[in-house]
Amino acid sequence: GGDEYFVSFLPKVKIKTVVDDAQVERAVEAIQKAAHTGKIGDGKIFVTAVDQVVRIRTGESGEQAI
């Protein structure tokens, strides 16, 4: 025989932000502090590099576009 399981899915929120390299550590710490409850579902933080940014309206690129 098989076992029955009840799975309760928690609502999810996805937040994306782009910050200057010098601000990454502070941003991660702030998100951790704000999101931490100590319960399952607190979430995860993924840090990835952004290779290029271009502001369409002005044509600015790089840090000026952030």
N, C-alpha and C positions, 0 to 999 in steps of 0.2 A: 504494500500500500504506500501511498504517498502522503506527504504532510501538507497541510494547508497553511498558507502564510497570508497575513494581512499587511499590505504595504501602504503606508500613508505618505503621499508625496507632499513636500512642503512647497509653498509658492516661492518662485525664484525671481530675483531682480538682477539684471546685468547692467553694470555701470562701466563705461569706457572713458578713460581720460588720458590726455597726453600732457606730460610735463617735461621740462628741461632735465637733462641728466643729473644736474646738481640737486634737483628736488625729488628724485625718485625715492630715496630712503625716507624722507619726511612724509611723502605722500603715502607710502606703504604703512608707516607707523600710524598715521592719522586714520587710515581706513581700518586697520586692525583694531585700534582703540574704539572706533565708532561702531564697528560691526560685531565685536566679540560679546557673546553671551555665555560661552562655555557649553552650549548645547549643540547637538547635531544640527547641521544646516547653517552654521555661521558663515560658511562659504570658503572661497579660495581667492587668492590674488595671483594673477599671472602678470609677470613683467616681461615685456618684449620690446625689442628695438623698433623704432620707426625709421625707415631708410630715407624717406623724403617726405616733405610737407610742402604743398603749394596752396596759397590762398588764391582762389580763382578770381575774386573780384579785383585784387590789386596786383596779382602776379608775384607777390612776395613769396620767398621760399626759405627753407631752413628755419632757424630760430625766430626770425622776424614774422613768420607765418603762424607761429604758435601764439 
